Amino acid sequence: MAVDCRSLLTVFVGFLTASQLKTAFASRHLSAATTHLNTSALSVADSGDSALTGFDATQYLHAGCAVFLDNSTIFTGQTADSSIPTLYRGMTATVLNYASTNISVPWSFQLTSTAPGYSGIKQAFNFDNSSVTNGVVSGTATADYLTVLPKAANNITIGLLLEANATTFPLPQSFRLNGNPCSVVILPNSVPPPANITTPSLPSVQSQAGVGLTTLNGQIIDRTSGEPISLHGFNYFGFDNAQTCVDGLYAGTTTLSRDLVTIVRTQQALGFNAVRLLTSFGTVFGLAPVPQSSSCTTATAAQYQAYLTDPATPVAAGATIPELAYSPPTTEGICSDYLDGFASTFDRYMFVISLFARNGFYVVLDNQLNDDPTLINSGESVWLGYWRQIATAVAADPYAVNKVIIDPLNEPDSYGIRWEPTATRPGYGALLLNLMDALHPIIPGSLYFVEGVDQECSGGAPSSNWGDGFASQPAVLALFPTCGISNPGPVFFDPLLTRPYLSQVVISPHVYGPSISMTTEVDAGTALWTRLSQSFGYLNLAGYGGHRFPIAIGEFGTTFAETADQVLFADLARYLLNVQADGAPVDELHNPITSFFWFAWNANAGDTGGLVTSPNWDSIVWQKIEYLQSLGLAPWYTGAAPSTVVAGGSTAAPSTPAVPIVTAVPVPAATNSSNASVPAATTAAVNSTPMATSVPTNTTPVVTIAPTNSTPAATNSTPLASVAPNSTTPTGSNLTPLATAVATNTTPAATNSTPGATPAAISSIPATNTTPAPDPVPSATNATPTATPATAAATVTPAAASMLSPATQVSCSVAASYSDYWIDPSNGPYMTSISLSITNTAIEVISIPWSIEIISPLYTAVEYTWNWQISCGYDGSSVSGIASYAWQNLHPGGGAVNLGWVAGSAQSTTFLPSSVSINGHICAWA
């Protein structure tokens, strides 16, 4: 039967609630199906989606499009030409375009599902050329009214009546539009309204809600300890999709991937102290909890340690894997059974928050707008109601109340939301203020992560991806007079200065490389650094209205597969540390940024990949861990994390949960500058006390980040408007200033570090796992040439004696690795980067400066060193130099120091040196 799709336009084009979509399609597909099915034989089948257990859909959470799938009841019936029972289900797919340009007709789509796939499509509307091939549904939208407008300005709905020859109806798994993956959201059948919770007065809850967190002078402060902290976290999704829990507990066969307690222990042992939980109100309040328990094999202590150890990194003397402070009761041979038995997904959600908090994690709760359009579809009051319900539960939990951080709305600009209101969208500034007005009296110790919005513009505007965009200084906005940049100053920052929760606000931009942002205009070197400071960096140094804000990168991540991403992430590391290769700051416009959340832990993060890999989620991506080590992450094997004896892999809880105290890089005081419009910063103290040992081998550094104690040199970055920094207690704050919070001459220890932890190098950035074709000529940004993937380290027996005279009697060992080679006819022709990991095996400290000589008759050139300086260039057989940075003292039995270089060779068999000498003494090969 032909369907006049235009008559459906008023029903399916425009913003509809889930229930409206369901009603519209349910009434449509049953009548339309009568020519295909014997409706007298139709009966309601089991509509429970038990197959959600193990649903391993790849999630593209930064895709330029999204599809919201709304399913009807499952029916059984008999086809006209067969007596075989078949399942049928109606589905609406509502397509949104988050990009900045139209998706014009004709556009095509492909819909895949869990096995065995769909066997047929019995009815379609709003698309043509429908077909099913190997279980995949395809079609094309051709009518002119089906163009999908940018920034979610409209939505287009297509409808399908699907057939499956299966006992359980296949679940949608991926949706591609014009070949590009979209974020996929399966809408719940119904979502109950939020509980009617009245916001209490502030005095009535302050005595009950704990002390929590606050900020002072651009730093995050844990009120429990009174110390500044750095948040080293990761994003973890699953409570924003049909899993109804953190994702991936169905993967693999052992406790390493199936037991959440073991996973939390793993995350803490890797040095993380924070987690950002992506949250959909539709999932948390609208879906029944999907079972998570499963049979599993317990990993032995030896297996667990092997899993948790970077295979190319020596374990520091005395380092052991820390136990968790708290573990719920477990059942031998059954994983995650403590996650079942909850009456609702909301109860499970609060349990997981508390589990992380009881083990010392700071927990960021993020409303994932990309997956949850509650604000758009149901309005601000309903959205605030769900947040009140969560905040009230957090306030009642003695562990969570001191650890929870609220991230009100993920990447609002994906829906075209601006700081100021528009004809079709609420103003983001007012939304934030209204939310904090509502929640601050309930959880006064919680911080608020504020993301940026809509400051994109061709030609190098302040933001280049969703979640960025905080530029407010008139001098910066004047650089883009034709772009209509949304200004947070009048609608957010100005009113915020008078609010009692001013000291609870943290700036939390998202930063991605070209593989996700799809921009290349300002993604390297000085141009990148200027853009970041114009957008958000200025807020932790110049501040706004006399108030300095802390900055925490809420999302950043990459697979490191694309050269452009490698370049950006190398320069981003320099920016966050505010240290260039030569030791100078990248600019004088921002202070170091020491808090971050990598995207994501999940192996099924389609656009960035995970910190663990598919299909079993039980293999750690050490390349990414090593990159995060360069920013301050301190895994257990560096000796910097608190450790206890591993006893059979158990997770017995001590009587009192430990509260880790972590410290951050102090904020340097502003100094006078010849350029009055640019507040100058003294050298960041990040270099006076080294971070935890990071010894990446088997990977290739891409950037040199060399500490220095020298006075920063001026930069040529675009000046930012002058705002005098405030070094006093923030306006409206009741916090007494803490002396420890404003120290500027020393650097606190690394995250979770114990006294006396061995100082170590700031590690360089690991290479990608694919082979790019880098340009061997360095660019003007001083970036080290993009390196290539690492191979397994090979070792050789020293073949030559050092030519240097010994300065002191030393003993040392060295491990080496090198990357796959690339071709450079002018220098090699075979080029690679070599990484050394040097440890002191003697009983005395090898103090800086110490000399190093590398002997190899195979090289044709040696260049681009990191963490050491050449003093005598390569002469055909050797090259020598000096290591002189304060953190490069080699302590007996302590952590290793990592350094490296790029070398050319006439052959491609091996690039390892014949020998390496320290202070004239040949090191043993590890």
FENWOTA-V126474 format. One record per residue. N is the residue number from 1. RES is the residue in three letters. NEAR is the number of other C-alpha atoms within 10 Angstrom. Layout:
{{N	RES	NEAR} {N	RES	NEAR}}
This chain:
{{1	MET	10} {2	ALA	8} {3	VAL	12} {4	ASP	10} {5	CYS	14} {6	ARG	13} {7	SER	9} {8	LEU	15} {9	LEU	15} {10	THR	8} {11	VAL	15} {12	PHE	23} {13	VAL	17} {14	GLY	14} {15	PHE	18} {16	LEU	18} {17	THR	15} {18	ALA	22} {19	SER	14} {20	GLN	13} {21	LEU	21} {22	LYS	23} {23	THR	12} {24	ALA	15} {25	PHE	22} {26	ALA	19} {27	SER	10} {28	ARG	16} {29	HIS	22} {30	LEU	15} {31	SER	11} {32	ALA	18} {33	ALA	17} {34	THR	14} {35	THR	12} {36	HIS	13} {37	LEU	19} {38	ASN	13} {39	THR	16} {40	SER	9} {41	ALA	12} {42	LEU	15} {43	SER	12} {44	VAL	12} {45	ALA	17} {46	ASP	14} {47	SER	14} {48	GLY	11} {49	ASP	14} {50	SER	13} {51	ALA	13} {52	LEU	16} {53	THR	18} {54	GLY	17} {55	PHE	19} {56	ASP	19} {57	ALA	22} {58	THR	18} {59	GLN	25} {60	TYR	21} {61	LEU	20} {62	HIS	23} {63	ALA	20} {64	GLY	23} {65	CYS	27} {66	ALA	27} {67	VAL	26} {68	PHE	23} {69	LEU	23} {70	ASP	21} {71	ASN	25} {72	SER	18} {73	THR	16} {74	ILE	20} {75	PHE	19} {76	THR	20} {77	GLY	21} {78	GLN	19} {79	THR	15} {80	ALA	10} {81	ASP	7} {82	SER	8} {83	SER	9} {84	ILE	9} {85	PRO	15} {86	THR	18} {87	LEU	24} {88	TYR	27} {89	ARG	24} {90	GLY	26} {91	MET	23} {92	THR	25} {93	ALA	23} {94	THR	24} {95	VAL	24} {96	LEU	27} {97	ASN	26} {98	TYR	25} {99	ALA	21} {100	SER	14} {101	THR	12} {102	ASN	13} {103	ILE	18} {104	SER	15} {105	VAL	15} {106	PRO	14} {107	TRP	18} {108	SER	17} {109	PHE	18} {110	GLN	20} {111	LEU	19} {112	THR	21} {113	SER	19} {114	THR	19} {115	ALA	14} {116	PRO	15} {117	GLY	24} {118	TYR	27} {119	SER	20} {120	GLY	20} {121	ILE	19} {122	LYS	21} {123	GLN	22} {124	ALA	24} {125	PHE	22} {126	ASN	23} {127	PHE	22} {128	ASP	14} {129	ASN	11} {130	SER	19} {131	SER	16} {132	VAL	19} {133	THR	11} {134	ASN	11} {135	GLY	19} {136	VAL	17} {137	VAL	22} {138	SER	20} {139	GLY	20} {140	THR	19} {141	ALA	22} {142	THR	17} {143	ALA	16} {144	ASP	10} {145	TYR	14} {146	LEU	23} {147	THR	19} {148	VAL	25} {149	LEU	19} {150	PRO	21} {151	LYS	21} {152	ALA	22} {153	ALA	17} {154	ASN	18} {155	ASN	23} {156	ILE	23} {157	THR	24} {158	ILE	21} {159	GLY	21} {160	LEU	22} {161	LEU	24} {162	LEU	22} {163	GLU	24} {164	ALA	21} {165	ASN	17} {166	ALA	15} {167	THR	11} {168	THR	18} {169	PHE	29} {170	PRO	24} {171	LEU	20} {172	PRO	21} {173	GLN	19} {174	SER	21} {175	PHE	27} {176	ARG	19} {177	LEU	20} {178	ASN	13} {179	GLY	11} {180	ASN	13} {181	PRO	24} {182	CYS	24} {183	SER	23} {184	VAL	27} {185	VAL	25} {186	ILE	20} {187	LEU	22} {188	PRO	19} {189	ASN	15} {190	SER	14} {191	VAL	16} {192	PRO	9} {193	PRO	13} {194	PRO	18} {195	ALA	12} {196	ASN	10} {197	ILE	11} {198	THR	12} {199	THR	14} {200	PRO	13} {201	SER	11} {202	LEU	14} {203	PRO	11} {204	SER	11} {205	VAL	16} {206	GLN	17} {207	SER	9} {208	GLN	14} {209	ALA	23} {210	GLY	22} {211	VAL	18} {212	GLY	22} {213	LEU	26} {214	THR	25} {215	THR	26} {216	LEU	27} {217	ASN	28} {218	GLY	30} {219	GLN	30} {220	ILE	28} {221	ILE	26} {222	ASP	23} {223	ARG	18} {224	THR	13} {225	SER	14} {226	GLY	16} {227	GLU	20} {228	PRO	27} {229	ILE	26} {230	SER	25} {231	LEU	25} {232	HIS	26} {233	GLY	31} {234	PHE	27} {235	ASN	24} {236	TYR	23} {237	PHE	28} {238	GLY	19} {239	PHE	25} {240	ASP	28} {241	ASN	26} {242	ALA	25} {243	GLN	27} {244	THR	29} {245	CYS	27} {246	VAL	21} {247	ASP	24} {248	GLY	28} {249	LEU	26} {250	TYR	24} {251	ALA	19} {252	GLY	17} {253	THR	20} {254	THR	20} {255	THR	24} {256	LEU	29} {257	SER	22} {258	ARG	28} {259	ASP	28} {260	LEU	24} {261	VAL	24} {262	THR	25} {263	ILE	16} {264	VAL	20} {265	ARG	22} {266	THR	24} {267	GLN	21} {268	GLN	27} {269	ALA	24} {270	LEU	23} {271	GLY	28} {272	PHE	26} {273	ASN	26} {274	ALA	26} {275	VAL	29} {276	ARG	25} {277	LEU	25} {278	LEU	22} {279	THR	29} {280	SER	26} {281	PHE	25} {282	GLY	24} {283	THR	27} {284	VAL	26} {285	PHE	22} {286	GLY	20} {287	LEU	22} {288	ALA	17} {289	PRO	24} {290	VAL	20} {291	PRO	20} {292	GLN	25} {293	SER	19} {294	SER	17} {295	SER	18} {296	CYS	20} {297	THR	16} {298	THR	22} {299	ALA	17} {300	THR	14} {301	ALA	15} {302	ALA	12} {303	GLN	12} {304	TYR	19} {305	GLN	17} {306	ALA	11} {307	TYR	16} {308	LEU	22} {309	THR	20} {310	ASP	22} {311	PRO	14} {312	ALA	18} {313	THR	19} {314	PRO	21} {315	VAL	20} {316	ALA	20} {317	ALA	14} {318	GLY	13} {319	ALA	18} {320	THR	20} {321	ILE	27} {322	PRO	19} {323	GLU	25} {324	LEU	26} {325	ALA	19} {326	TYR	22} {327	SER	21} {328	PRO	13} {329	PRO	12} {330	THR	14} {331	THR	10} {332	GLU	10} {333	GLY	12} {334	ILE	18} {335	CYS	28} {336	SER	24} {337	ASP	18} {338	TYR	19} {339	LEU	22} {340	ASP	15} {341	GLY	12} {342	PHE	15} {343	ALA	10} {344	SER	17} {345	THR	23} {346	PHE	24} {347	ASP	17} {348	ARG	21} {349	TYR	23} {350	MET	16} {351	PHE	17} {352	VAL	20} {353	ILE	24} {354	SER	22} {355	LEU	21} {356	PHE	25} {357	ALA	26} {358	ARG	23} {359	ASN	23} {360	GLY	25} {361	PHE	27} {362	TYR	24} {363	VAL	25} {364	VAL	28} {365	LEU	22} {366	ASP	22} {367	ASN	26} {368	GLN	24} {369	LEU	23} {370	ASN	26} {371	ASP	25} {372	ASP	22} {373	PRO	20} {374	THR	21} {375	LEU	18} {376	ILE	17} {377	ASN	14} {378	SER	14} {379	GLY	12} {380	GLU	15} {381	SER	13} {382	VAL	16} {383	TRP	21} {384	LEU	21} {385	GLY	19} {386	TYR	20} {387	TRP	21} {388	ARG	23} {389	GLN	17} {390	ILE	21} {391	ALA	21} {392	THR	19} {393	ALA	17} {394	VAL	23} {395	ALA	23} {396	ALA	14} {397	ASP	17} {398	PRO	15} {399	TYR	22} {400	ALA	29} {401	VAL	28} {402	ASN	28} {403	LYS	27} {404	VAL	30} {405	ILE	26} {406	ILE	24} {407	ASP	24} {408	PRO	24} {409	LEU	23} {410	ASN	24} {411	GLU	25} {412	PRO	23} {413	ASP	28} {414	SER	27} {415	TYR	23} {416	GLY	21} {417	ILE	22} {418	ARG	24} {419	TRP	28} {420	GLU	18} {421	PRO	15} {422	THR	11} {423	ALA	6} {424	THR	10} {425	ARG	15} {426	PRO	19} {427	GLY	17} {428	TYR	23} {429	GLY	25} {430	ALA	16} {431	LEU	19} {432	LEU	20} {433	LEU	18} {434	ASN	14} {435	LEU	20} {436	MET	27} {437	ASP	15} {438	ALA	19} {439	LEU	24} {440	HIS	23} {441	PRO	21} {442	ILE	29} {443	ILE	30} {444	PRO	25} {445	GLY	25} {446	SER	30} {447	LEU	27} {448	TYR	27} {449	PHE	26} {450	VAL	25} {451	GLU	28} {452	GLY	30} {453	VAL	29} {454	ASP	27} {455	GLN	27} {456	GLU	21} {457	CYS	15} {458	SER	10} {459	GLY	10} {460	GLY	19} {461	ALA	23} {462	PRO	28} {463	SER	27} {464	SER	30} {465	ASN	26} {466	TRP	27} {467	GLY	26} {468	ASP	30} {469	GLY	31} {470	PHE	31} {471	ALA	30} {472	SER	23} {473	GLN	19} {474	PRO	13} {475	ALA	16} {476	VAL	19} {477	LEU	21} {478	ALA	11} {479	LEU	13} {480	PHE	17} {481	PRO	9} {482	THR	9} {483	CYS	15} {484	GLY	12} {485	ILE	22} {486	SER	21} {487	ASN	23} {488	PRO	21} {489	GLY	19} {490	PRO	13} {491	VAL	18} {492	PHE	19} {493	PHE	19} {494	ASP	13} {495	PRO	14} {496	LEU	21} {497	LEU	18} {498	THR	11} {499	ARG	15} {500	PRO	18} {501	TYR	25} {502	LEU	23} {503	SER	30} {504	GLN	25} {505	VAL	22} {506	VAL	27} {507	ILE	22} {508	SER	25} {509	PRO	29} {510	HIS	24} {511	VAL	22} {512	TYR	25} {513	GLY	27} {514	PRO	21} {515	SER	18} {516	ILE	18} {517	SER	18} {518	MET	12} {519	THR	16} {520	THR	16} {521	GLU	14} {522	VAL	21} {523	ASP	25} {524	ALA	25} {525	GLY	22} {526	THR	21} {527	ALA	15} {528	LEU	22} {529	TRP	26} {530	THR	24} {531	ARG	23} {532	LEU	29} {533	SER	26} {534	GLN	29} {535	SER	24} {536	PHE	25} {537	GLY	28} {538	TYR	29} {539	LEU	28} {540	ASN	26} {541	LEU	32} {542	ALA	29} {543	GLY	22} {544	TYR	22} {545	GLY	14} {546	GLY	19} {547	HIS	27} {548	ARG	27} {549	PHE	28} {550	PRO	29} {551	ILE	27} {552	ALA	25} {553	ILE	25} {554	GLY	28} {555	GLU	20} {556	PHE	20} {557	GLY	24} {558	THR	23} {559	THR	21} {560	PHE	23} {561	ALA	18} {562	GLU	17} {563	THR	23} {564	ALA	17} {565	ASP	24} {566	GLN	26} {567	VAL	24} {568	LEU	22} {569	PHE	25} {570	ALA	25} {571	ASP	32} {572	LEU	22} {573	ALA	22} {574	ARG	26} {575	TYR	26} {576	LEU	21} {577	LEU	25} {578	ASN	27} {579	VAL	26} {580	GLN	24} {581	ALA	21} {582	ASP	15} {583	GLY	22} {584	ALA	22} {585	PRO	29} {586	VAL	27} {587	ASP	26} {588	GLU	27} {589	LEU	27} {590	HIS	29} {591	ASN	33} {592	PRO	25} {593	ILE	24} {594	THR	24} {595	SER	24} {596	PHE	28} {597	PHE	26} {598	TRP	24} {599	PHE	25} {600	ALA	26} {601	TRP	26} {602	ASN	25} {603	ALA	26} {604	ASN	23} {605	ALA	24} {606	GLY	19} {607	ASP	20} {608	THR	26} {609	GLY	23} {610	GLY	26} {611	LEU	26} {612	VAL	21} {613	THR	17} {614	SER	17} {615	PRO	13} {616	ASN	18} {617	TRP	23} {618	ASP	22} {619	SER	16} {620	ILE	20} {621	VAL	17} {622	TRP	21} {623	GLN	26} {624	LYS	21} {625	ILE	23} {626	GLU	26} {627	TYR	24} {628	LEU	26} {629	GLN	25} {630	SER	25} {631	LEU	26} {632	GLY	29} {633	LEU	31} {634	ALA	29} {635	PRO	31} {636	TRP	27} {637	TYR	28} {638	THR	31} {639	GLY	26} {640	ALA	29} {641	ALA	27} {642	PRO	22} {643	SER	20} {644	THR	13} {645	VAL	12} {646	VAL	16} {647	ALA	12} {648	GLY	12} {649	GLY	18} {650	SER	14} {651	THR	20} {652	ALA	14} {653	ALA	16} {654	PRO	12} {655	SER	8} {656	THR	9} {657	PRO	16} {658	ALA	14} {659	VAL	15} {660	PRO	15} {661	ILE	20} {662	VAL	21} {663	THR	24} {664	ALA	25} {665	VAL	28} {666	PRO	26} {667	VAL	30} {668	PRO	22} {669	ALA	21} {670	ALA	18} {671	THR	10} {672	ASN	11} {673	SER	13} {674	SER	9} {675	ASN	11} {676	ALA	12} {677	SER	15} {678	VAL	23} {679	PRO	25} {680	ALA	25} {681	ALA	23} {682	THR	19} {683	THR	27} {684	ALA	28} {685	ALA	22} {686	VAL	27} {687	ASN	23} {688	SER	18} {689	THR	18} {690	PRO	24} {691	MET	29} {692	ALA	33} {693	THR	34} {694	SER	32} {695	VAL	31} {696	PRO	33} {697	THR	31} {698	ASN	28} {699	THR	31} {700	THR	31} {701	PRO	35} {702	VAL	25} {703	VAL	29} {704	THR	30} {705	ILE	27} {706	ALA	21} {707	PRO	29} {708	THR	24} {709	ASN	16} {710	SER	12} {711	THR	13} {712	PRO	20} {713	ALA	14} {714	ALA	15} {715	THR	14} {716	ASN	11} {717	SER	19} {718	THR	19} {719	PRO	20} {720	LEU	23} {721	ALA	18} {722	SER	18} {723	VAL	20} {724	ALA	17} {725	PRO	21} {726	ASN	21} {727	SER	17} {728	THR	14} {729	THR	17} {730	PRO	24} {731	THR	17} {732	GLY	14} {733	SER	17} {734	ASN	11} {735	LEU	13} {736	THR	9} {737	PRO	16} {738	LEU	15} {739	ALA	9} {740	THR	13} {741	ALA	24} {742	VAL	20} {743	ALA	17} {744	THR	16} {745	ASN	15} {746	THR	15} {747	THR	20} {748	PRO	23} {749	ALA	24} {750	ALA	26} {751	THR	27} {752	ASN	25} {753	SER	25} {754	THR	15} {755	PRO	9} {756	GLY	9} {757	ALA	21} {758	THR	25} {759	PRO	27} {760	ALA	26} {761	ALA	28} {762	ILE	30} {763	SER	29} {764	SER	31} {765	ILE	29} {766	PRO	29} {767	ALA	29} {768	THR	27} {769	ASN	20} {770	THR	16} {771	THR	19} {772	PRO	17} {773	ALA	14} {774	PRO	15} {775	ASP	13} {776	PRO	17} {777	VAL	10} {778	PRO	13} {779	SER	12} {780	ALA	9} {781	THR	14} {782	ASN	16} {783	ALA	22} {784	THR	23} {785	PRO	21} {786	THR	26} {787	ALA	36} {788	THR	29} {789	PRO	25} {790	ALA	27} {791	THR	16} {792	ALA	15} {793	ALA	17} {794	ALA	14} {795	THR	15} {796	VAL	14} {797	THR	10} {798	PRO	16} {799	ALA	13} {800	ALA	14} {801	ALA	14} {802	SER	21} {803	MET	16} {804	LEU	16} {805	SER	9} {806	PRO	14} {807	ALA	12} {808	THR	14} {809	GLN	12} {810	VAL	20} {811	SER	20} {812	CYS	22} {813	SER	19} {814	VAL	21} {815	ALA	25} {816	ALA	26} {817	SER	24} {818	TYR	30} {819	SER	28} {820	ASP	23} {821	TYR	27} {822	TRP	22} {823	ILE	16} {824	ASP	18} {825	PRO	11} {826	SER	9} {827	ASN	18} {828	GLY	21} {829	PRO	16} {830	TYR	22} {831	MET	29} {832	THR	25} {833	SER	31} {834	ILE	27} {835	SER	28} {836	LEU	22} {837	SER	23} {838	ILE	25} {839	THR	26} {840	ASN	24} {841	THR	18} {842	ALA	16} {843	ILE	11} {844	GLU	15} {845	VAL	15} {846	ILE	22} {847	SER	15} {848	ILE	15} {849	PRO	14} {850	TRP	20} {851	SER	22} {852	ILE	24} {853	GLU	24} {854	ILE	20} {855	ILE	26} {856	SER	20} {857	PRO	13} {858	LEU	20} {859	TYR	24} {860	THR	20} {861	ALA	18} {862	VAL	22} {863	GLU	15} {864	TYR	18} {865	THR	21} {866	TRP	25} {867	ASN	24} {868	TRP	23} {869	GLN	15} {870	ILE	19} {871	SER	13} {872	CYS	12} {873	GLY	13} {874	TYR	20} {875	ASP	14} {876	GLY	14} {877	SER	14} {878	SER	22} {879	VAL	18} {880	SER	22} {881	GLY	17} {882	ILE	19} {883	ALA	22} {884	SER	18} {885	TYR	21} {886	ALA	19} {887	TRP	23} {888	GLN	23} {889	ASN	24} {890	LEU	25} {891	HIS	21} {892	PRO	19} {893	GLY	18} {894	GLY	23} {895	GLY	31} {896	ALA	32} {897	VAL	27} {898	ASN	27} {899	LEU	25} {900	GLY	23} {901	TRP	21} {902	VAL	23} {903	ALA	25} {904	GLY	26} {905	SER	22} {906	ALA	15} {907	GLN	14} {908	SER	16} {909	THR	9} {910	THR	12} {911	PHE	25} {912	LEU	23} {913	PRO	22} {914	SER	19} {915	SER	22} {916	VAL	29} {917	SER	27} {918	ILE	28} {919	ASN	23} {920	GLY	21} {921	HIS	23} {922	ILE	25} {923	CYS	23} {924	ALA	19} {925	TRP	17} {926	ALA	14}}
